[in-house]
Amino acid sequence: MTELALEQTREELRALLFETIRRLDESAAERPPRLLTDVQTAKYLGVSRGTLEIWRARNYGPRCLELEGRGDGERKMIRYDIYDLDKWASEHPRKKEREA
């Protein structure tokens, strides 16, 4: 293979690599984050934040993660894994959905 052909192949590979990375970045930007806040979770499930708090107090609802605060006495951060939300929602259809 000549030096010119080798350089063309390198450039083609470089362009292909950059295009693949660009597509992956766009794809990642379209997906919601995996760990959601209570505000995001409430919106995702179509319930209020208060409902989520009641569910947590009663050990009902989707599994949540309690993450430590920043060590400055801040309360724990509550996060919900989007995969757990989808699983829980499929196992607990809402009243309106059951009646349909």
N, C-alpha and C positions, 0 to 999 in steps of 0.2 A: 504494500500500500504506500502510495507516495505521501510526502509530507503535506501536500495540499489536500488530498483526500482525507488524511488523518485529521487535519484541522477542521474540515467541513463536518466530519463525523462528531468531533468534539462539540462544535457549535450546535449541531442538531440535538445532541444529547443534552446540552446545557439548556436549550430552549424547551425541550420536552420536560426536563426536570422543573424548570420555573413554572411552566404551565400546570403541571401536576400539583405543585405546591400552592399555586393560586387557587386552583379548584378546591383543594382540601381546606384552605382558609375560608373560602366562601361557604363551603358546606358546614364548617364548624360554626360560622357566624349565624347560620340559619337555625341551628339547634338551640333549644333552651339550655341553660346551665343545668348540670346534673343535680346540684344541691340548691334547693330553693329556700328563700326566707318564708316566714309565716305570711307575709303580705302576698308574695308570689304564689304560695301554695293556696291561699284562700281564693285568689283569682283563678288559678288553674282548676280547682275543684268546684268553683262556683258557690262558695260559702263565705261567711264572714270570718274575720280574725277571731271574734268572740266565740264562734262555733268551734274553731280549732282549739282555743284555750279550754273550753268546756270538755271537748273530746279528750284532750291531754289529761285533764284533771280526773276524768272518769276511766282512764286507760282504754279509750275507744278511739277509733279513727286510725289513720295511717301511722305507721311507725315513724317516730321522729328521732333525730340525733341531737344530743345536748353537747355542744362544743364549749370548751372552757373559754372564759372571757380573756381579756388581755392581761390578767394578773393584777389589775388595779382596783379590785373589788367589784368590777363590772359583773353583772349577772351573766349566766350562761347564754350562749347563742343557740337558738333552736333552728335546725335546718331539716328539710325533708328531701329524701332522695327521690328523684322523679320516677325511678323504676318502682319504688315502693308505692308511690301515689297511684301509678297506673294499675298495679296489681290490686291494691286495696279497692280502687274505684270499680274494677271489673268484678270483684267479689261482693261489692255492696252497692248495687244499683240504687239510684235515688228514687224516691217515691213516684215522682212524675214519670220516670223512665219505666218503672215496673207496671204502671197502669196503662202505658201506651201499647 
